[in-house]
Amino acid sequence: MHPTQAALRDALLAARRQHRALDPAPHWSLAVPDADTAQALQQAQGVALGEWAPDALPGYWKSGSAACDVPLVHAPLLPSGVHAPGADLRAQTWLLQPPLVEAEIALRLGQPVDAATAQRLHPDEAPALVDALAVAIEVVDSRWRDLAHTPPLLKLADFQVHGALVLGPWQPWRAIDWSAQAGWLRCGDAAPVRFQGSHPLGTPTWLLPGWLQHLTRDGATVPAGTVVTTGAWCGGVPVSRGQHVLAHFDGLGEVEMWL
């Protein structure tokens, strides 16, 4: 790793450890000229934190995009930040104030996927690889001080500004009319933020070929049981510290947490 990239890795780790956000200064952007560098920084931070081995493929991911004609972005999730339903995260320090929460659908692979399979995979075939789904809440957090003005590659190097993931119970995969899928996200006593058919890619499974091609780009095989969360249905919703958060998807269940 180039010295400037190693310095950025160490700065992001220090921000996480010291609960002190970084200024997204121009010299940091120079350290991350492309997505490959950002992804190398993701991997290096996970190794330094003891979350996975240097040669390991992480088991939890986020992937998504604002639209089907916008390139996907992918980031591994630290296993220590993946929580069961009802997680109480009120003791955790969040650098983004107020933090944001997103209602999402997570998918779990039911079989291993090698590079050849990933390369020829069509979005219409992708659901056959999934064995389960779960309602999820992602907490958006950032090691960057000024998130609105942080360049995209710096966000990507920071695990695509991921804070935590709370997963509801896994349920068997089945065909769903995602264009009609409705639900809501409620923080504290505020009115629920309602949504219907609003996944930015139309269907959560649309991203699976691109995500799997990313994971297998160096010849790895993605194990069965690998999990990906697939993007927000109603954007990032601000939440105050101490609030109860509930994400509900009609017919699919719900998951709650405390932040």
PyMOL commands that set and color helices and strands:
alter all, ss='L'
color gray80, all
select helices_A, chain A and resi 3-18+26-30+35-48+79-81+115-120+126-129+147-149+152-157+204-215
alter helices_A, ss='H'
color red, helices_A
select strands_A, chain A and resi 60-64+73-76+82-83+87-88+100-109+130-140+162-167+171-172+182-187+193-196+227-229+237-238+244-249+253-258
alter strands_A, ss='S'
color yellow, strands_A
deselect
rebuild
show_as cartoon
